[in-house]
Amino acid sequence: MTEVTKTPKEAIAANTKKPAARVESYDIARSDETLDLAKDLAKFIKDNKLSTQVQGKEFVNVEGWQYAGSRLGIVPIVEHVINLSSETELKYQAKVTLWDLRSQHTVGAGFAICSNKESGKKFYQEFAIASMAQTRAIGKAYRNILAWIIRAAGYEPTPAEEMEYAGNVPAPAVAPSVVHEPAPLMRAVTTTPAEVPATAAEATPVQYATASQKEEIIRLLNHPLITRQEKTKMLLNINRLDEERATQAIAKLRSAIEDREGTTAVAA
């Protein structure tokens, strides 16, 4: 019997074709399929501690929403980040769209803002405010189309990052104090203001990867010579890339594709 030997290109295609089909096999329009995803999602969130408890309820962190989206082949793209700051406030608005790798169409969007006027963010630097606006927009975009899947997994359908807005978590009630006699006069004390962290103007804002860079990364990741593991790892981290790292990622992907194409040509 003659043994049939596959070329490197055929071997790579065989190794990547089946996993890719499995990752993107869920259809968001079919509840029976996405309910199976909900069961897997519940375990993943619990095992990796990707939820935050607020008043006894569990809210999923943005990483959990990203995992749900990636299993459906839906990835977020930051369209823009707008500076709405004034002389007395640091404030950013972000817009994120969701891109379906299978249909090659936009399937959702979300807007969010972040301000240093919020509780706990008084001393946040500018890049942190801009970053949180993007993080919230990612969660909001996924929430607009996948909320019922998160609910089916047993969690609240609001991203945990939205619960950070001032007023979402009521402050504990304070019992009124009873004054039995006038308070004694106190000597005025002059205090020295605490050292304030570096202002946003002094901080160098992070230049995150542009929408065109992310689209190019996604296009390269869809090449048949890129493995499923490489694709999943890059998609989970795509919104953390700054412009320099995005440029490096594009160069590495192109180089990997060229090397593998060259190996296939030599073998043929």
Residue frames as qw, qx, qy, qz and C-alpha x, y, z in Angstrom:
[[0.000, 0.888, 0.459, 0.000, 0.00, 0.00, 0.00],
 [0.412, 0.437, -0.012, 0.799, 1.34, 3.39, -0.97],
 [0.320, -0.600, -0.461, 0.570, 1.58, 5.86, 1.94],
 [0.194, 0.802, 0.292, 0.484, 0.19, 9.31, 1.17],
 [0.473, -0.309, -0.269, 0.780, 2.27, 12.16, 2.62],
 [0.077, 0.929, 0.362, 0.007, 0.70, 15.58, 3.09],
 [0.427, 0.503, -0.089, 0.746, 2.59, 18.71, 2.16],
 [0.241, -0.183, -0.489, 0.818, 3.23, 21.25, 5.00],
 [0.275, -0.067, -0.117, -0.952, 0.50, 23.48, 3.54],
 [0.627, -0.252, -0.604, -0.423, -2.01, 20.63, 3.58],
 [0.536, -0.238, -0.698, 0.411, -1.01, 19.71, 7.14],
 [0.065, -0.093, -0.306, 0.945, -1.38, 23.27, 8.40],
 [0.440, -0.133, -0.309, -0.833, -4.73, 23.63, 6.67],
 [0.639, -0.263, -0.708, -0.142, -5.94, 20.38, 8.21],
 [0.433, -0.229, -0.615, 0.618, -4.85, 21.50, 11.68],
 [0.019, 0.140, 0.192, -0.971, -6.48, 24.93, 11.45],
 [0.343, -0.201, -0.543, -0.740, -9.64, 24.22, 9.51],
 [0.514, -0.428, -0.741, -0.063, -11.48, 22.12, 12.10],
 [0.333, -0.398, -0.499, 0.694, -10.72, 24.23, 15.21],
 [0.048, 0.062, -0.109, -0.991, -11.69, 27.42, 13.36],
 [0.422, -0.306, -0.621, -0.586, -15.01, 25.89, 12.39],
 [0.501, -0.450, -0.705, 0.223, -15.62, 24.83, 16.00],
 [0.237, -0.272, -0.304, 0.882, -14.79, 28.27, 17.43],
 [0.230, 0.165, -0.133, -0.950, -17.12, 30.05, 15.04],
 [0.167, -0.232, -0.911, -0.297, -19.82, 27.35, 14.86],
 [0.002, -0.531, -0.672, 0.516, -22.16, 29.06, 17.32],
 [0.044, 0.480, 0.477, 0.735, -24.93, 31.05, 15.67],
 [0.024, 0.068, 0.442, -0.894, -26.18, 34.00, 17.76],
 [0.518, -0.041, -0.226, -0.824, -29.57, 33.70, 16.06],
 [0.738, -0.142, -0.627, -0.203, -30.10, 30.15, 17.37],
 [0.489, -0.650, 0.314, -0.490, -30.92, 29.97, 21.05],
 [0.984, -0.174, 0.005, -0.037, -30.30, 26.21, 21.30],
 [0.766, 0.348, -0.226, 0.492, -26.67, 26.67, 20.26],
 [0.095, 0.636, -0.302, 0.704, -25.97, 29.72, 22.39],
 [0.743, -0.557, 0.093, -0.359, -27.49, 28.05, 25.48],
 [0.947, -0.023, -0.125, 0.294, -24.72, 25.46, 25.18],
 [0.426, 0.515, -0.221, 0.710, -22.29, 28.37, 25.11],
 [0.408, -0.712, 0.100, -0.563, -23.94, 29.79, 28.26],
 [0.923, -0.384, -0.034, 0.005, -23.08, 26.61, 30.20],
 [0.786, 0.179, -0.108, 0.582, -19.44, 26.79, 29.10],
 [0.115, 0.679, -0.079, 0.721, -19.39, 30.52, 29.85],
 [0.642, -0.694, 0.000, -0.326, -20.67, 30.04, 33.41],
 [0.925, -0.251, -0.018, 0.286, -17.84, 27.60, 34.16],
 [0.603, 0.407, -0.042, 0.685, -15.19, 29.80, 32.53],
 [0.131, -0.761, 0.056, -0.633, -16.23, 32.90, 34.49],
 [0.775, -0.609, 0.033, -0.166, -16.34, 31.00, 37.78],
 [0.920, -0.062, -0.016, 0.387, -13.02, 29.18, 37.27],
 [0.534, 0.331, -0.008, 0.778, -11.19, 32.38, 36.31],
 [0.258, -0.611, -0.437, 0.608, -12.92, 34.67, 38.83],
 [0.183, 0.188, 0.370, 0.891, -14.16, 37.06, 36.13],
 [0.267, -0.714, -0.509, -0.399, -17.08, 38.52, 38.08],
 [0.100, 0.223, -0.422, 0.873, -17.57, 41.17, 40.76],
 [0.278, -0.553, -0.781, 0.084, -20.12, 40.92, 43.57],
 [0.065, -0.220, 0.095, -0.969, -22.23, 44.00, 44.30],
 [0.546, -0.121, 0.300, -0.773, -24.94, 43.80, 46.95],
 [0.644, -0.028, 0.731, -0.225, -25.05, 40.02, 46.69],
 [0.782, 0.572, 0.194, -0.156, -25.33, 39.94, 42.88],
 [0.645, -0.244, 0.485, 0.537, -22.65, 38.82, 40.43],
 [0.434, 0.855, -0.017, -0.282, -21.66, 41.15, 37.57],
 [0.886, 0.160, 0.225, 0.373, -19.35, 39.86, 34.81],
 [0.277, -0.679, 0.268, 0.625, -16.08, 41.71, 34.14],
 [0.501, 0.697, -0.227, -0.460, -15.29, 42.83, 30.61],
 [0.003, 0.429, -0.882, -0.196, -12.91, 39.86, 30.13],
 [0.419, 0.198, 0.863, -0.199, -15.87, 37.51, 30.55],
 [0.537, 0.693, 0.216, -0.430, -17.89, 39.42, 27.95],
 [0.251, 0.686, -0.575, -0.368, -14.89, 39.26, 25.58],
 [0.235, -0.174, 0.955, 0.044, -14.67, 35.50, 26.04],
 [0.530, 0.468, 0.639, -0.303, -18.36, 35.11, 25.17],
 [0.453, 0.782, -0.088, -0.419, -17.86, 37.24, 22.07],
 [0.046, 0.579, -0.764, -0.281, -14.73, 35.39, 20.96],
 [0.411, 0.051, 0.909, -0.052, -16.57, 32.05, 21.10],
 [0.525, 0.671, 0.477, -0.217, -19.05, 33.53, 18.63],
 [0.587, 0.255, 0.359, 0.680, -16.31, 35.00, 16.42],
 [0.019, 0.918, 0.258, 0.299, -17.26, 38.55, 17.43],
 [0.617, -0.150, -0.201, 0.746, -14.42, 40.94, 18.32],
 [0.067, -0.918, -0.278, 0.275, -14.48, 44.58, 19.51],
 [0.536, 0.330, 0.138, 0.765, -12.92, 47.48, 17.61],
 [0.191, -0.673, -0.287, 0.655, -12.43, 50.88, 19.24],
 [0.420, 0.725, 0.402, 0.370, -13.79, 53.36, 16.69],
 [0.205, 0.664, -0.119, 0.709, -12.87, 56.55, 18.53],
 [0.501, -0.510, -0.486, 0.503, -12.02, 58.07, 21.90],
 [0.104, 0.763, 0.191, 0.609, -13.17, 61.70, 22.30],
 [0.370, -0.110, -0.468, 0.795, -11.71, 64.09, 24.87],
 [0.215, -0.762, -0.457, -0.404, -14.62, 65.91, 26.57],
 [0.553, -0.356, -0.409, 0.632, -12.47, 67.40, 29.34],
 [0.020, -0.931, -0.145, -0.334, -12.80, 70.89, 30.76],
 [0.165, 0.662, -0.470, 0.560, -10.58, 72.97, 33.02],
 [0.466, -0.429, 0.532, -0.562, -12.07, 71.29, 36.09],
 [0.858, 0.002, 0.436, -0.271, -12.75, 67.77, 34.80],
 [0.011, 0.353, -0.851, -0.387, -11.05, 64.95, 32.89],
 [0.698, 0.287, 0.492, -0.433, -13.71, 63.22, 30.79],
 [0.058, 0.308, -0.782, -0.540, -13.53, 60.85, 27.82],
 [0.796, 0.266, 0.265, -0.475, -16.12, 59.19, 25.61],
 [0.145, -0.316, 0.869, 0.353, -15.40, 56.01, 23.64],
 [0.803, 0.287, 0.000, -0.523, -17.25, 54.19, 20.87],
 [0.278, -0.291, 0.904, 0.143, -16.71, 50.49, 20.21],
 [0.758, 0.254, -0.227, -0.556, -18.16, 48.45, 17.35],
 [0.690, -0.192, 0.695, -0.063, -18.41, 44.66, 17.21],
 [0.426, 0.520, -0.574, -0.468, -17.06, 42.89, 14.13],
 [0.910, 0.012, 0.359, -0.206, -18.30, 39.43, 13.12],
 [0.200, -0.521, 0.733, 0.389, -15.33, 37.51, 11.72],
 [0.471, 0.214, 0.847, 0.120, -17.63, 35.04, 9.98],
 [0.383, 0.770, 0.510, 0.021, -19.96, 37.43, 8.16],
 [0.452, 0.073, 0.130, 0.880, -17.40, 40.27, 7.93],
 [0.134, -0.698, -0.345, -0.613, -20.04, 42.75, 9.12],
 [0.047, -0.242, 0.497, -0.832, -20.54, 45.07, 12.08],
 [0.444, -0.397, -0.782, -0.184, -23.11, 43.49, 14.42],
 [0.460, -0.773, -0.420, 0.121, -23.24, 45.93, 17.34],
 [0.309, 0.537, -0.189, 0.762, -21.88, 49.03, 19.01],
 [0.534, -0.685, -0.445, 0.217, -21.57, 50.68, 22.39],
 [0.161, 0.724, -0.152, 0.653, -20.76, 54.11, 23.84],
 [0.673, -0.580, -0.374, 0.268, -19.39, 54.89, 27.30],
 [0.116, 0.841, -0.203, 0.489, -17.78, 57.73, 29.24],
 [0.733, -0.352, -0.386, 0.435, -15.42, 58.01, 32.19],
 [0.014, 0.854, -0.053, 0.517, -14.69, 61.07, 34.34],
 [0.444, 0.119, -0.621, 0.635, -12.41, 61.88, 37.25],
 [0.384, -0.340, 0.172, -0.841, -15.47, 63.38, 38.93],
 [0.819, -0.210, -0.465, -0.261, -16.65, 59.83, 39.63],
 [0.686, -0.650, 0.266, -0.190, -16.25, 58.40, 43.10],
 [0.855, -0.285, 0.363, 0.235, -12.76, 56.96, 43.56],
 [0.717, 0.414, 0.274, 0.489, -11.30, 58.48, 40.40],
 [0.097, -0.981, -0.048, 0.162, -10.31, 61.92, 41.67],
 [0.270, -0.753, 0.499, 0.333, -6.57, 61.32, 41.19],
 [0.815, 0.257, 0.476, 0.207, -6.74, 59.16, 38.05],
 [0.196, -0.444, 0.425, 0.764, -4.35, 60.23, 35.31],
 [0.507, 0.462, -0.157, -0.711, -5.63, 61.05, 31.84],
 [0.360, 0.269, -0.833, -0.323, -4.62, 57.79, 30.20],
 [0.041, 0.122, 0.942, -0.311, -6.47, 55.81, 32.89],
 [0.423, 0.445, 0.360, -0.703, -9.68, 57.80, 32.32],
 [0.500, 0.463, -0.443, -0.583, -9.43, 57.27, 28.55],
 [0.208, 0.185, -0.958, -0.066, -8.69, 53.56, 29.03],
 [0.220, 0.237, 0.821, -0.471, -11.67, 53.02, 31.34],
 [0.516, 0.462, 0.041, -0.720, -13.98, 54.72, 28.82],
 [0.465, 0.362, -0.705, -0.393, -12.84, 52.17, 26.22],
 [0.058, 0.036, -0.975, 0.213, -13.22, 49.24, 28.62],
 [0.370, 0.341, 0.581, -0.639, -16.75, 50.30, 29.50],
 [0.537, 0.469, -0.233, -0.662, -17.64, 50.77, 25.82],
 [0.300, 0.236, -0.904, -0.190, -16.45, 47.22, 25.06],
 [0.087, 0.174, 0.902, -0.386, -18.63, 45.81, 27.83],
 [0.420, 0.447, 0.284, -0.737, -21.59, 47.95, 26.72],
 [0.459, 0.393, -0.543, -0.583, -21.29, 46.87, 23.09],
 [0.251, 0.046, -0.966, -0.032, -21.29, 43.18, 24.05],
 [0.192, 0.256, 0.728, -0.607, -24.10, 43.77, 26.55],
 [0.464, 0.365, -0.049, -0.806, -26.31, 45.17, 23.77],
 [0.679, 0.263, -0.522, -0.444, -26.28, 41.87, 21.86],
 [0.563, 0.107, -0.810, 0.124, -25.22, 39.18, 24.36],
 [0.327, -0.381, 0.456, -0.735, -26.99, 40.17, 27.59],
 [0.874, -0.125, -0.004, -0.469, -29.36, 37.21, 27.46],
 [0.812, 0.222, -0.513, 0.168, -26.46, 34.77, 27.14],
 [0.164, 0.361, -0.609, 0.687, -24.84, 36.21, 30.28],
 [0.605, -0.246, 0.257, -0.712, -28.21, 35.99, 32.04],
 [0.931, 0.047, -0.272, -0.240, -28.57, 32.38, 30.90],
 [0.613, 0.295, -0.608, 0.410, -25.15, 31.71, 32.43],
 [0.594, -0.569, -0.527, 0.215, -26.51, 32.88, 35.79],
 [0.403, -0.213, -0.152, 0.877, -25.06, 36.40, 35.99],
 [0.144, 0.779, 0.311, -0.526, -26.45, 39.93, 35.94],
 [0.629, 0.546, 0.403, 0.378, -26.75, 41.37, 32.39],
 [0.051, 0.994, -0.073, 0.070, -24.87, 44.58, 33.26],
 [0.705, 0.382, -0.367, 0.472, -21.05, 44.74, 32.81],
 [0.635, -0.531, -0.350, 0.439, -19.23, 45.10, 36.14],
 [0.400, 0.031, 0.029, 0.916, -17.41, 48.21, 34.91],
 [0.170, -0.578, -0.360, -0.713, -20.72, 50.08, 34.60],
 [0.610, -0.658, -0.440, 0.032, -21.34, 49.52, 38.30],
 [0.556, -0.156, -0.201, 0.791, -18.40, 51.82, 39.05],
 [0.005, 0.574, 0.231, 0.786, -20.45, 54.88, 38.14],
 [0.007, -0.025, 0.559, -0.829, -21.16, 57.01, 41.19],
 [0.558, 0.015, 0.141, -0.817, -24.63, 56.38, 42.51],
 [0.700, 0.079, -0.625, -0.338, -24.95, 52.78, 41.28],
 [0.594, -0.170, -0.723, 0.310, -23.98, 51.43, 44.69],
 [0.364, -0.829, -0.167, -0.391, -25.92, 53.12, 47.51],
 [0.188, 0.465, -0.610, 0.614, -23.86, 54.39, 50.42],
 [0.426, -0.336, -0.805, 0.241, -24.61, 52.72, 53.78],
 [0.299, -0.814, -0.276, -0.415, -27.10, 54.60, 55.93],
 [0.355, 0.198, -0.520, 0.751, -25.58, 56.62, 58.77],
 [0.360, -0.681, -0.626, 0.122, -27.54, 56.97, 62.01],
 [0.028, 0.827, 0.008, 0.562, -28.08, 60.61, 63.02],
 [0.474, 0.019, -0.576, 0.666, -25.97, 61.73, 65.93],
 [0.375, -0.821, -0.412, -0.124, -27.58, 63.18, 69.03],
 [0.326, 0.410, -0.306, 0.795, -26.01, 66.31, 70.47],
 [0.484, -0.625, -0.581, 0.194, -26.66, 66.73, 74.19],
 [0.293, -0.828, -0.088, 0.470, -24.74, 69.96, 74.64],
 [0.418, 0.895, -0.142, -0.069, -23.06, 72.58, 72.47],
 [0.883, 0.149, -0.093, 0.436, -19.68, 71.49, 71.18],
 [0.451, -0.720, 0.021, 0.527, -16.75, 73.32, 72.75],
 [0.365, 0.901, -0.170, -0.159, -15.03, 75.99, 70.72],
 [0.899, -0.018, 0.203, 0.386, -12.03, 74.56, 68.86],
 [0.198, -0.727, 0.313, 0.578, -8.82, 76.35, 68.05],
 [0.712, 0.665, -0.083, -0.212, -8.40, 76.78, 64.32],
 [0.686, -0.341, 0.546, 0.340, -5.78, 74.44, 62.92],
 [0.428, 0.724, -0.341, -0.421, -3.95, 75.16, 59.70],
 [0.855, -0.028, 0.507, 0.103, -3.37, 72.02, 57.69],
 [0.012, -0.543, 0.606, 0.581, -0.98, 71.45, 54.80],
 [0.822, 0.347, -0.066, -0.448, -2.65, 70.03, 51.70],
 [0.818, -0.152, 0.533, 0.157, -1.61, 66.45, 50.91],
 [0.115, -0.428, 0.630, 0.638, 0.70, 65.96, 48.04],
 [0.735, 0.475, 0.195, -0.443, -1.32, 65.66, 44.86],
 [0.744, 0.040, 0.563, 0.357, -0.29, 63.09, 42.23],
 [0.197, -0.192, 0.466, 0.841, 1.04, 64.31, 38.90],
 [0.495, 0.496, 0.213, -0.681, -1.64, 66.07, 36.88],
 [0.780, 0.406, 0.475, 0.038, -3.04, 64.67, 33.71],
 [0.400, 0.903, -0.135, -0.074, -1.28, 67.40, 31.74],
 [0.170, -0.728, 0.661, 0.062, 2.09, 66.07, 32.94],
 [0.701, -0.050, 0.712, 0.000, 1.26, 62.46, 32.07],
 [0.151, 0.336, -0.671, -0.644, 1.97, 61.16, 28.58],
 [0.785, 0.170, 0.253, -0.538, -1.30, 59.70, 27.19],
 [0.508, -0.104, 0.825, 0.223, -1.10, 56.20, 25.76],
 [0.455, 0.410, -0.370, -0.699, -1.64, 56.08, 22.01],
 [0.695, 0.051, 0.695, -0.178, -3.73, 52.94, 21.57],
 [0.318, 0.038, 0.787, 0.528, -3.80, 50.98, 18.33],
 [0.357, 0.260, -0.135, -0.887, -5.88, 52.64, 15.63],
 [0.784, 0.270, 0.374, -0.416, -8.96, 51.08, 14.05],
 [0.678, 0.616, -0.349, -0.197, -7.04, 50.54, 10.79],
 [0.075, 0.512, -0.839, 0.168, -4.27, 48.69, 12.65],
 [0.535, -0.043, 0.739, -0.407, -6.80, 46.41, 14.34],
 [0.797, 0.459, 0.095, -0.382, -8.55, 45.72, 11.05],
 [0.493, 0.624, -0.602, -0.068, -5.21, 44.76, 9.48],
 [0.191, -0.345, 0.870, -0.297, -4.42, 42.45, 12.43],
 [0.701, 0.180, 0.533, -0.438, -7.83, 40.77, 12.08],
 [0.726, 0.582, -0.209, -0.302, -7.32, 40.38, 8.32],
 [0.294, 0.560, -0.771, 0.073, -3.94, 38.70, 8.86],
 [0.400, -0.200, 0.796, -0.408, -5.34, 36.46, 11.60],
 [0.799, 0.315, 0.273, -0.434, -7.89, 35.08, 9.12],
 [0.420, 0.578, -0.655, -0.246, -5.08, 33.75, 6.92],
 [0.955, -0.078, -0.201, -0.205, -5.26, 29.92, 6.73],
 [0.692, 0.282, -0.514, 0.422, -1.61, 29.58, 7.81],
 [0.149, -0.456, 0.471, -0.740, -2.30, 31.25, 11.17],
 [0.336, -0.158, -0.919, 0.129, -3.21, 28.69, 13.83],
 [0.441, -0.693, -0.481, -0.308, -6.28, 28.80, 16.03],
 [0.632, -0.531, -0.310, 0.472, -4.13, 29.28, 19.16],
 [0.362, -0.023, 0.093, 0.927, -2.34, 32.27, 17.63],
 [0.139, -0.496, -0.448, -0.731, -5.64, 33.78, 16.53],
 [0.540, -0.687, -0.481, -0.070, -7.38, 33.38, 19.90],
 [0.595, -0.404, -0.218, 0.660, -4.43, 34.78, 21.88],
 [0.236, 0.102, 0.185, 0.948, -4.15, 37.87, 19.68],
 [0.257, -0.571, -0.494, -0.604, -7.90, 38.59, 19.66],
 [0.576, -0.654, -0.465, 0.158, -8.12, 38.47, 23.47],
 [0.506, -0.502, -0.075, 0.698, -5.37, 41.10, 23.74],
 [0.408, 0.491, 0.390, 0.664, -6.06, 43.26, 20.69],
 [0.128, -0.895, -0.243, -0.353, -7.58, 46.16, 22.66],
 [0.629, -0.715, 0.032, 0.303, -4.58, 46.35, 25.01],
 [0.704, 0.153, 0.231, 0.654, -2.13, 47.10, 22.19],
 [0.013, -0.806, 0.013, 0.591, -0.70, 50.56, 21.77],
 [0.603, 0.750, -0.121, -0.242, 0.30, 51.80, 18.31],
 [0.075, 0.674, -0.731, -0.069, 3.90, 50.57, 18.59],
 [0.438, -0.135, 0.878, -0.137, 2.95, 47.08, 19.75],
 [0.714, 0.508, 0.370, -0.310, 0.23, 46.88, 17.09],
 [0.447, 0.770, -0.401, -0.218, 2.82, 47.73, 14.41],
 [0.120, -0.474, 0.871, -0.039, 5.10, 44.99, 15.79],
 [0.622, 0.135, 0.720, -0.277, 2.21, 42.49, 15.83],
 [0.687, 0.656, 0.055, -0.306, 1.38, 43.23, 12.19],
 [0.273, 0.716, -0.632, -0.114, 5.01, 42.78, 11.19],
 [0.324, -0.287, 0.889, -0.151, 5.28, 39.47, 13.07],
 [0.711, 0.339, 0.532, -0.310, 2.10, 38.12, 11.49],
 [0.607, 0.731, -0.193, -0.247, 3.24, 39.08, 7.98],
 [0.074, 0.626, -0.777, -0.011, 6.64, 37.52, 8.60],
 [0.518, -0.090, 0.819, -0.231, 5.10, 34.31, 9.93],
 [0.746, 0.511, 0.304, -0.300, 2.81, 34.02, 6.91],
 [0.464, 0.763, -0.418, -0.167, 5.68, 34.65, 4.47],
 [0.147, -0.494, 0.854, -0.076, 7.92, 32.10, 6.22],
 [0.614, 0.099, 0.742, -0.251, 5.19, 29.44, 6.20],
 [0.702, 0.651, 0.071, -0.280, 4.32, 30.13, 2.56],
 [0.259, 0.733, -0.622, -0.100, 8.02, 29.84, 1.72],
 [0.363, -0.283, 0.875, -0.150, 8.29, 26.51, 3.57],
 [0.725, 0.363, 0.509, -0.290, 5.26, 25.21, 1.71],
 [0.581, 0.750, -0.208, -0.239, 6.68, 26.29, -1.67],
 [0.035, 0.612, -0.790, -0.019, 10.05, 24.60, -0.98],
 [0.518, -0.067, 0.824, -0.219, 8.34, 21.40, 0.15],
 [0.734, 0.531, 0.288, -0.309, 6.19, 21.38, -2.98]]
